[in-house]
């Protein structure tokens, strides 16, 4: 056993060395970029100014502040045209800003979005990984919707947001069957529809990146997160985009700024424990898709090395009467960033599908 542990440690150290040495292959100048709240870009400052904070009460009697935006039209708002957006890892609600956000307004009179606990402008307490569990993130989302008096909602989710949405769907399915399971934040929320973008819906199909594996390692994670630089982030983050739809430097810098603010780099290992949660809760979360009591669908960027075409094929195998929209072959893990107009068109088709089956 001691020999195995020593071998594992050596492998981890070697992997860290490889990762850090790869930094030299990326532009050196951008490593000197430092971010804090005072140096946020104008666009990020505007995004933050549109939001406010929801104070969520946790089971241990502590509270956390959750950043959210509640964009309501001046008239015509109903539960039937309210949309909730759930972002991915390691990014934030800001992924949906700009043309994509504006395009959604043609179909929805109210759009709600938040930064999950540990992400973006929300609080990032230095606590154990279980304090960032998917169950807790789902509690927070449902608590926010209760706070906003939202009882019916459509959901569009991405990446780890998919997993949060799966837990919310499982709870909704349970409520539809009269089950509650003693949840800490019981909800009467009704999910009208749920559409997924690329994400780890099926743990057996999820292909974690090299950096994700390092960050998720108990030995390597804290070291890698504390030593990581903008260059390392930019290289790893860009690798999950399609080859012809790479993120521009402005988006990379803004995303990294939101990751770093309030000590966000240091909690990346805690946040990534959702990968283990997916395996532990596979029966519940995959079962939620198979037994869904609302219309669900998938919009997939097939070039995604983490959850691309292979994940979409698995979705078609397991989900009854699957609604799946495959984007262009070159679109990767962030379809709403890489091809916003194509995703908007696909989502409109999903909405029409939902209306036909209500």
N, C-alpha and C positions, 0 to 999 in steps of 0.2 A: 504493500500500500504506500509506504514511504517513497519507494522508487517511482511509483506511478505519479504521486503528487509532485515529486521533483521534476519528472518529465513534463507534466502539464505546465508547471511553472516556467520551465525553460521554453516551451512552445509559446506561451503567452508573451514572455519577454521578447522572443524572436519576432513574433507578430507585431508587437508594438514598435520594435526597431524598424521593421519593414515599412510600417505605416508612416512613422515619423520621417524616415529617409525619403519617402515619396514626396514630401513637401517641396524638396528642392526641384522637382520637376514642374512645379507650378510657379506663376509669377511671384517674385519676391516682394515687390513693392506693396502688393495688397496686404501682406502680412502685417504691415505697420498700421493698418486701419484700426482704430479703436472706437468703440461705440459706447455712448451713455445716453441718458434721457435727453440731455441738452443737445446732443449731436444727431438726433433723429432727423431723417430727411423731412422735407416739407410735406411730402405725401403721407408719411407716417404720422406726422403731427396732425394733419387734417383728419386722418382716419381715427386717431385717438380722440379728437375733439368731437366726433360724431357719437361717441359712446359714453357709457356711464358704468357704474359698478353695482353689482348685486352682491349683498353680503349673505354668504351661505353659512348656516349653522351646522357644524359637524357633530358627529356622535360623541366626541370627546369634549364637547362644550366649547371648543375653539371655533373661531370664525375665519373665513377666507374671503377675499375680495375677488370677484369674477368680472372681468371686462366683457361688456356686451354692447351690441348696437341693435336698436329696435327701430327699424325704418318703416314708418307707417304713412300711407297716402292720406291726403286731407279728407277723403271720403271714400265710401264703398268698402271699408275693411270688414271682413267677416272671418270666422274660423276656417271657412272653406277656401279662402284665398290667402292663407297665412303659411309661409314657408320657413322652415328651420334649416340652417346650414351648419354642418359639422366638419371641421377641418382635420388635417392630417398631421403626422409627425415628420420632421421636427418643426413644422411651420405653424401658421396661425390663421386666424380669420382673414387676415390681409390677403391671403391667396385668392379670395373671391372678389377683391376690390376691382374697380375699374369697369371695363366694358362688360365683363361677365355679370357683375352686380347690376348694372343698369339694364342689361338685357333681360334679367329675371323679372324686372318690374312690369313688363308688359303683361305678365300672367298673374303676378302676385301683388296684392295691395299692401301686404305687410311681410317684411323679411326680417328675421331674427337671426343673429349670429353671435357667437361668443368665442373667447379664447378659453380653452380648457384650463383647469388648474395645472400650473407648472409651465404654461405656454404664454407667449406674447406679453400683453399688458396685464394679465391676471397674476395673482400672487404666486410666488414660487418658494414656499417654505422648505427649509432644509430638513426634511423628515424622512422616515423610512418609506420604502417603496410601496408598502401596502396602503399608505395614505394617498397614493396616486393611482389606485386600482381603477379598472374599468367600471366596477360597480359604483365607486365613489363619483367618478366622472358622470355616470348616468344619473346618480342621485342629484348632482349639481344641475345638470340640464333640466331634469324634471322639476327641480326646485325653482329654477329660473322661470320656467313656463308657468308654474303655479303663481309665482310672484307677479307675472305679467297677465294673469288671468286668461291664459291660452288653454283651451280645453280640447281643441282639435287642430291638427297640424299635418302638413306635408313635410317630408324630410329628404334632403339631398346631402349625402355624406361622402367623405373621402378618407381613405387610409385608416388611421386609428379611429377616425370618426365613424367609419364603417362598423368597427367593433363596438363602440359606444351605442350606435344605432341598433346593432344586433341585440344587445342587452335590453335596450328600450323596447324592441320588438318582442323579445321573449316575455317581458313583463306585460306588454299589451296582450299578447296571446294568452297569458295566464289569467289576466283580468277577464278576458272574453269567456274563459271557462270557469270563472268564479274563484280563481286562486289568487292568493296574495303573497304567500311565503314570508310574511312578517317583515316586509321591507321597511327600512328605516325612514323612508320618505314615500309613503303610499300615495299613489297618484290615480286620478281618474282620466288621465290623458288618453285621447283617442288618436291613433295614427291613421291618417287618411290614405297616405301612400308613402313609399320609401324607395328611393332610387340610390344605388351605390355607384360611386366611381371606383377606380382602382384601389384595392385594399386587400388585406389578409383575411378574407371571409372563411377560407378553409386552411387551417394551420398546416395540413399535409402538403399544400400547394405553395405555401409562402416561402420565398427564397430570399432570406435576409441578406443584406449587403455585408461585405467584409467589415466595415466600420460598425454596423449594427451588432454584429457578433462580438466584436471587441468590447463595445460599450456594455453589452449585456453580460459580459464575463465579470464575475465578482472580483477577480484580481486585477484585470486590465481596465475595467470600466472607469473607476475613479481616476486612474492615471491618464488614460486617453482623454477623458472629458476635461481635465484640468490643463492638459498640455496642448489641446487642440487649437488650431489657428484658423483664420479666415480661409487661407489657401486649402487647408485640409477639408474644411466644410465645403468650399466651392467645388472642389474636385469630386468629393463623394456625392454631394447633392446633385450636381449636373449629370452624374453617371446614370441616374434613373430616368432622365429625360430622353426623349427620342433624339436620334443623331442629327436631325434637321430642325429640331425645335428646342434647341438649348436655351436655358434661361439667360437673359442679358445681365450685365454686371449690376445694373440698378436693382433688379429684383433680388439678386444674390446678396447684395449689400444690405438691403432692407430686411430680408429674411434673417440674415445673420445678426443684424442689430436687434431684432425682436427676440432672437434666441438668447443673446448675451445679456440683455437688460435684466436687472435684478438678480444676477447670479444664475441665470438659466443654464449656462454650460455645465455647472457642477451637478445638476440634478438629472442630466440626460440618462445615466444608468438606471435611476429609479423609474423614469418615465418608460423606458424600454422593457420593463418587466411585463408589459402587456403581451409580449410574445409568449411568455410562459403561461399567462392567463388564458390565451387563446387555446393552448393545448389542453389545459386543465378543464376548460369550460366548453370544449368542442361540442359535446353532445347537446348542451343547452343552446349554444349560439348557432350552430349549423341546423339544429332542430327547429330553431325559430324561423329560419328561411324555408325549410321544408313544410312546416305547418303554419305558415303565415296566414293571419286572418285579415290582412290588407293586401292591396296590390303592391308588388315589389318588382324592381327591375335593376339591370346592370348596364352601365355605359363604360366600355373598356378600351383603354389604350393598349393595343397588342404588343407594342415594342417595349413595354415595361419589363425589366428583368426580374422584378420582385413579384408582381401580381398581374402579369399581362395575359397574353392569349391562353396560356396554360391554365390560369385561374378561371378565365371565362369558359373554357371547355368543361372544367369541373363543375361550374355553376349550372351549365346546361345538363350535365349528367344527373345532378342531385335535386335541383329545384323543379317541382312540378310546373308544367306549362310555362317555361322560362321566357321572360322578355329580356332580350339581350341586344344591345346595339354596339357593333364593333366599329370603332373609329378607323381612320386611315392607318395603314400598316406602319407608318413612321412615328405614331404618337406613343409617348411613354407613360410614366407613372403619374404625371401631373396634367391630365388632359385639359382641365379647365384653365390652366395657365398656358399650356402649349397650343391649344386650339379652341379658344373660348367660343367662337362662333359655331364651330362644329358641335361642341358639347351643348350649347344652347339649342341648336336645331334638334339634336338627339333628345334632349330633355323635354322639348315641346312635344315630340312624338310620344314620349312616355306619358306625358300629361293627357294627351288625347286618348291613349290606350286606357288610362285610369278612368277617364270620363265615360268611355264606352262600356266599362265594366262595373260602374257604380250601381 
